[in-house]
Amino acid sequence: MLKKIVAFFLVSFLFILGICWNFNSLEALAYNQSISQSILPYLERVKENITEFTLDNGIKFIVLKNYRAPVISFVTYVDVGAVNEPKGQTGVAHFLEHLAFKGTEEIGTFDYQKEKKIFKELDRLFEEIKQAKRENNLEKVRQLEAEFEQLNSQAHQLVKQNEFGQIVELEGGVGLNATTSADATIYYYNFPANKLELWMYLESERFLHPVFREFYEERQVILEERKLRVDNSPIGKLLEAFLDVAFVSHPYKRPVIGYQEDISNLTRQNVQDFFEKYYGGKNITIAIVGDVEAEEVKRLARKYFGRFPPGNKSTPPMINEPPQTSTREITIQYPSQPLYLEGYHIPDINHPDYIICDLIGSILADGRTSRLYQSLVEKQKIALSVSAFTGFPGEKYPNLMVFYAIPTPNTPLATLETSLHEEINRLTHQLVSSEELAKVKTQAKASLLRTLDSNMGMARLLAKYEAITGDWRNLFFTLDKIAAVTPQDIQTVARLVFTPENRVIARLIPANPPG
C-alpha cells in the first residue's frame, strides 16, 4: 500500500508540471531527500483537477483530468467482497465477478428469451441432481445428468461468445479485467478518449441488466482455478491453512475463491441474491482519469448510471474475533520444498498505526538492503528469499502483517524461525536510525516510480480511498503521515505488534515418502 501511495503523489506531481521527464530524471528526483517538500506545493493543484459528484442513487464519481494522452482509465469499485458473503456461500463474490463479463439481455446472446427459459430448466435439473445424489440414486443421477448436458448444449448454441470483450477490443479498449478481494470487487479497463459514452453504456448495462449465462461452465472454470491456486499449490495450501488458524470468527478467515464444497453448490439464485443486495448505487464508486471533461462525465453519468437503484450500503460484517492470547501454529505436509509463514495481527488501514506497520515491513524485508534479506539471505545463507507485507488478506478491517521465507536446502525451518525472530526482536529493543528510516522512505519512492505511472493506477487509488476511508482526500494526507513517522514510533508499534501472544505460524514440510 505504501508504495502505491507514494507513487501516486510522484506521478501526480509530474501530471501537474506537464513535463515529460526521462527515467533517470525521475529516479534522481525520487532520491532527493526534499522530494516531499517539492511535491507539497503542487498537491492543491492536483486537487483542483479532481471533480467529484454523487448521483441521486448514491453512485459516487471521481474525475481527474489528464490531457497528456487521448486515453481514459475507468475503475468501477464495488464496496463488497468475500467478507460480505453469506455462510455456506463462500466464493459467491468472486463467482459474480466472473459472470459480469458474460453480457446482458442484448449483448452476448442470439435469443435471450429462449436462453431465459433454458436457464430455469437447467437450474431445476441441477437441484434434482443434487437430491438424487443425496438419495444415492445413481440411475436417476445418470438420467438427469444426460438431460442436463443436452439442455446445456442448447443454451450454449444461443451464446455469442465473449461479445462484451470483443466490443471493447474492437473499439480500442485495453486491459479489460477485474479482481475480487476480501474487501471489494474492482472492474477496470482503458478506452480511447472519444469512447466515453460507449463505456458509460457498456458498464451501466452489465450491472443494470446482467445475465449470468454459461453459469455451470464458469463454475467449473472456478473449481479448476481453485485446484490450481490452492489444492495443487504449496503456497496456496499454506496460506489457506494459515488464515484458518489465524482467525477464529473473523470473515478474513475464509478464502476469497471459496471452499470447494461451497463453490460446487452455489446456485444462480445465490449469485442473483448477492448481486441485488450489494450492487446498488450506494456501494459503487467510479473513478475516471484521463483526457476527459468533468461536465461531460456528469451528463452521461446521469443518463446511464442514473437508472440504477440506490440499494443499501453494505453493512460491516459482524466481527467478534476474540483476542489472541498465545502463539498459534499449524504444520501441513505437501510434496514441496519447505515454506515458512509468520504473521501478526495489526489494525485496519484507517488506524494511525497502520502506516507505521507498513514502514516496519519495509525496514525488515523490502529489497536487498532490508534487514531480513541481509541477515537471512546474504550473511547466514539460510533463506533463498524472504518478504513481508501488510494488509493480508484485506485492509478494511483488522488484518495481518505476514513474513514469508523459503529456506535454503537442508536448512531446518526452526533455524530460519530463530533468526527471523532475532531480527524482529532487534527492532523492538533498538531504535532504528534516522538514516535507515529515511532510506526506506526514499527507496519506496524510487521503486514505485517504476511500477505506478499510469492513469489506471491513479484511478484505482482514488476509488479505493473513497470507498475504504470515506473520502479520496485522505490519500493526500498520507505523505505527511509517512514523513512524520519517527524511530520512536517504529519501536513503540513494534513492541505492541511483535509479541508471542500475537504471533501466528504456519509451516509447510515435505510429505513423508510412501511406506
N, C-alpha and C positions, 0 to 999 in steps of 0.2 A: 504494500500500500504506500509506504513512504516513497519508494522510487517513483511511482506513478504521480504522486502529488507534486514532488519536486520537478519532475519533467513537465508537468502541466504549466507551472509558473515560468519555466525557462522558455518553453515554446510560445506561451502567451506573450512573453516579452518580445520575442522575435516577430510575432504577428503584428504587434503594435508598431514596432520600428519599421516594418515593411522592408527589411534588408535581407538579401539572400546571402547569408553567411556560409562560408565553406566549413567543412567539419573541423578542421584544425582551429579555426577561429572560435567555434562553439566550445571545443574542448578547453581551449585557453580560458575562455570566459567562465566555464564551469569551475576551473581550479582557482579562480580568483577568490580570495577569502572574503571579499566585499561584495560577492555576487548578490546576496540577499538585499543589500542596500541599493545595488544597481537596479534591481527589479522593482523594488517597492514603489518608487515614484510613478511607475507605469501601471500599477495594478488598478488604480482608479480608472485609467483609460481603457483597460481591458473590460472592466465592469460597464463602462459606457457603451461598449459594443454588444452587450448582452441585453436582450429583451425577454421578458417573461410575461406570460398571461395564463389565465386559467379559464377554461370553458365552464359553462353553467353546470355541466355534468361532472365536474371535478378533474378532468384531464388537465395536467399541467404541462405547458410548453416552455422550453428554454431555447432561445435562438441566439447564436453567436455568429456575427458577420466576420467572414474572412475572404477577401477578394483575390488572394494570391493565385488561385486556380479555379476554373469553372466547374467545381465539383462540390457536392453536398454530402455530408455524412449524416445518417439518420440512426437514432437509437430509440427503441421503444422499451422502456424499463417497466416491467410489471412487478409490483412490490409483493410478490408471493413466490415462495419456493418450497423446498422439501419440508421445512418446519411447519408449514400450514396443512400438511396432508392429514386426512382422517386416519384413525387407527385401522390397520389392515389394508390400507391403500398406498403403501409406500411406493414411490415411483410415478405417481399419477401426474405430478407437476412436470416431470421430465417427459412422460408419455405425451402430454398435451403439447409440449414444445415441438416434438417430432411431428405431430399431426397438424400443427399450424402451417406446415408447408404443403399440405395436401390440396389446398384450394378452397373454393367457395361453391355456392349453388350455380355460379356461372363459369368459374374458372376450374379446369381440371376434370370436366365431365362432358360426355356426349348427350346424356339424358339424365338429369338429376332426379326427376320424378320416378323413373324406373329404379335408379340407384336407391332412393329412399325406401322403396318397398322391399328391395332385396336386403337392405340393412336390417330391417325389422325381422325378417325371416332368419337371417344369419344369427342375430342376437338370440332369437328364440331357440334355435338349434344348439347354440353354444351352451345355454342353460340346461337344455335337455341332455346334452353330452355329459356335463358335469354331474347331473343327477344320476345318470346311468353308471358313471364311474363310481359314484358313492355306493350304488347298489351292487357293484361288481358284476353288472350285466354286460359281459363282454360282447355278446352277439348284438345287442342293441347299440353299444358304443360303435361297433364297426359299421352298422347300418346308418346311424346318424352321421358319422364322420364322412361316409361316402356321399351322403346327401349334402352335407356342409360343403365339401370340396367342389361338388358340381355347381352349387349355387354361388360359391365364392368366385368360381371361374367366370360365371355370367357377370358378376359385379366387376370383375377385372376388365372385361371387354368394354365396359362403359367409361373407363378411366382414360383421360388424356394425361399420360404420364408426365409428371413434373412440369405441368404447364405454367404454374406460378413462377418457378425458377427460370423457365425458358423465356417468359415475358420479360423478366428482369434482365436477363442476359442480352436478349435481342435489343433492348432499349439502352444498353450501355452500362447496366448496373454491374457492380463487382462486390465480392465479399459477402454475399448473402449467407447469413448464418445466424445461430442463436446459441445460447448457453443457459443451462439451469444450474443453480447453486442451492445451497441450503436456504439462502435468504431471498433470492429473486430469480426471475426469468427475464433474459435480455435478448431482444431481437435486433439485428442491425445489418445494414449494408450501405453502399455508396451509389449515388446516381449522378449523372451529368447535371449541371445547374438548371438546364431547361426542362428537367423531368420532375420538378417539384410536385406538380398536380398529379402526375402518374403515381408517384409514391403515396400521396395522400389517398388516392383511390385504392390502390392495392393493399396498403397497410390497414386502412379502415375496414375494407371489405373482409379481409381474412380474420379480423377479430370481431366483426359485427355479424357476419354470416359464415362462420366456419363450418366445414363439412368434414367429419372425421372418417374419411374414406380410407380404404386399404388398412382398416383397423387391425385386423388379425395378422396381416403380413408385417405391419410395423411392430406389433408386439413381439413377433419372432426376431425381428432385427434387434430390438432392445434386449431380449434374452441373450442373443449372441453377443451383444455388446457387453452385457454383464459378465458373460462367461470369459470374454477376452480380457476385460479390465479388472475383474475381481477373482472369479473362480479359478482361472488359469494364470493368474498374475501374482508373483510373490509379494510385491509391494501392495497390490490391491487387497490381497487376503490379510496382510499385516495391518493395513490402515483400517479395514472394516473391524477387525478384532480389537484394534487399539481404541477406536471410538466406542465400541460396545462396552469396554471396561472403563473408559474414561468418564462416561456419563451414566447416571443411574436412571433418571427420568427425563432429562433434557432432550428435546427433539433433535438436537445435533447428534444424538446417538445413532440415528438411522441413516443408512446410506442414501445419497441423493438419487442414485439409479434405482433404488428399491430392492427389496428382498425378492428372490426368485419366485417364491410362492405367491407373494402379493401381485407381482407383475403378471404371472400366469392367470390370475383370477380377476384382474381388472376388466371391467365391462365398459362398453361405450357410454352407458349411462353414468358410470362413475366419473368419466372424463367430462361429460356434459355438465354434471352437477358441480364439479370443481371449477369448470370454466364459468358457469353462470354465477357462482358465488364470489369469485375473485377477479374476474376480468372486466369489472365495471370501471367507469371513469375515475373514481376516487383512488384506484390503485395503480393508475397509469401515469408515468412521467415520460415525456418525449423531448429529447434533446436533438437539435438540428444545428450543425456547424458547417459553414462554408459560404459559397457565393450566393447569398440569399438575402432578400429584403424581409424584415420582420412583419411589415404590414401585409405583404402578400401571404406569408405563412399564416397570419392570423385570419385572413379572409378565407383561405382554403381550409384551415382547421375547423372553422365554424361550419363550413359547408359539408365536410366529410366526417369529422370526428364529433361534431355536434349532435350527430344521430345516436351516439352511444347512450345507454342508460347509465345513471350515476353509480349504481351498485352501492355496496357497503365497503367502507375502508376495512382492510384486513386487520383483525384484532391480533395483538401479540399472543402467541401460544402460551398456554399455562406452563410455566417453568417452576417446578417445585424441586429443583435439584438440591439434595441435601449437601451440606458442606463435607468436603473430603477430609478425613481425619488420619489417614495413613496411606503410605505408598500403595498404589495398585499396580499389579503386574500380570502379564499374560505371556505365555510362550506357546507358539504354534510350530508344527513341523511341516516342512514342504521341501520337495526336491529342488533346492536352490542354494545359492551361497547364503551365508548368514546375513541378516539385516538387523539393525537396531533402531528403535524409536523411543524417544523420551519426550514427554510433554508436561506442561504446567498450565494450570488454569489461570487465565488472565481476564480482565474486564473487557467490555464491548468497546466499539470504536468511538463512542461518544464520551467515554470516561477519560479524564485528563492523563491517566497513567498509560493509556494505550499507545500513544506516540512514543513514550519512553520505552515501552516494551519493544517497539519497532527498532529503535536505536540500539537497544541491548542485543537484539538478534543480529544487527549489522556488525556490532563490535565483535561478537563471538563467531559469526560464521558467514559473513558476506565477503566473498572473494579470497584470493590467495594470501592477502596480508592479514586476514582475520585471525583471532587468537586460536580458535579450534583448528583451522587449517594449518597454521604454523606449527602447532604443538602435535596434533594427531597425525597429520599427513607428512609434513616436511621433516620434523625433528625425530619423533618417535617411530614414524613409519608403521603405525598400527591401523591406519584407515586409508582406504582408497579415495574416499570422498566424505565430506561432512557438510551439512547445510542446516539452516534454521529458518523458520517462517512463522509469522503470527497470523491470526485470523483464520484458524482452522477449526472446524470446516466452514465457518462463516464469521462475520464481523458484527452483525447487528445485535447479537446477544453475547453474554459471557462465553468465551471460547478458549482456545488453546494456543500456546506457543510450543512449537514442536522442533525437536532436534532429530536429524536423520543421518545415520552413518553406515557405511559399508566397510567392514574390517578387511585388512589385508589377509591373504591366505595364511592359515594356521594361527591367526590371532584370535584368542578367545574373546567372546563378547564381554566377559567380565573385565578383561584388561581395558577394552575400549570404554566401557562404562566408568571405570575408576578414573581414567584420565579425563574424560568429559566432565565428571563431577569436580575434579581438581580445578579445571579452568573456570567452571561456573562459580565455584566457591571463592576463587581468587577475585572475581568481580564483586562478590558480596563483602569481602574483607579489605580490599584495597581500592582506593579511589582511582578511577580511570583518569589518565592525564588529560588536561585540556587539549593538548596537541593531538592525542589519539581520538578524542571525541570530535574535534574539528575535522580531522582527516576523514573520519567515517562519514560525516555530513557532506563533505566536499566530494568524496568518491561516489556517493549516491547520486549527487547531481550530475557528475560526469558520465557515469554509466548509463543513466536514464536518457541522456540526450541521444543515445544510440538506439533506444528502443521505443520511445514515445514522442514522435514528432508529427503527428497526423491529426486531421480533423476528427477522425474516429476516436482517438484517444481522449481528445478534449470532450467530445460528446458523451462518452461513457462516464467520465469523471463527473461532469456536471449533473447528469441524470442520477448517478449513484448518490452523490452528496445531497441532492434534493430529496431523494426518497429515504435515504438511510439516516440522515441527520436532521431533516426537516427544512433545510434551506441550502441551496447551492452556494450561498455566500460563505458558508463555513469553510469551504475549500480554500478561500483566500486568507483565512486566519492560520492555516496550518504551517505556513512558512515561518511565521512568528513563533509558533509553538515549538517548532524544531530548533530554531535559533535560541530559544530561551532555556532549553534543557542544559543542566549543569552536571558535572561529575557527581555531586551530592545527590541529585535526582536519580541518576543511574544506580547508585549504591542503595538508596532507600527503596526503590522499586525492586531491585534485585533481591534484597533481603526479604521483602514481602512475598515475592513470587517463588524463589528457589528454595523451598523447604521440602524435606522428605514427605511431610503430610500433604503437600500439594502436587506430588510427583506421580506420573503415570508412565509405566514402562511396558513396551511390547518387544518381544524378541522373536525372530524367525530363525530356526535352526534347521539344518538338513534333515530330511526324513530318514529314519532308520532303514538301512538296507534290508531287503526282503530276506526272511528266515534263514 
